[in-house]
């Protein structure tokens, strides 16, 4: 699941539950997750490495 798909599902769920005030918090979690996943120390879950990093 992509971060964008997760965010869309989480926001839709919050709105269905009558909790639209959660949207900014969910967007912050998504932004933080993007930042963490793009960090140069973050290996892929499948054990492979990104092409650019594997050349080091």
DARA-V244543 format. One record per run of one state. SS is the DSSP state (2 for helix, 1 for strand, 0 for the rest). FROM is the first residue (numbers start at 1). LEN is the number of residues. If there is no record, write none. Layout:
BEGIN
ss	from	len
SS	FROM	LEN
SS	FROM	LEN
END
This chain:
BEGIN
ss	from	len
0	1	2
2	3	14
0	17	3
2	20	19
0	39	12
2	51	4
0	55	2
END
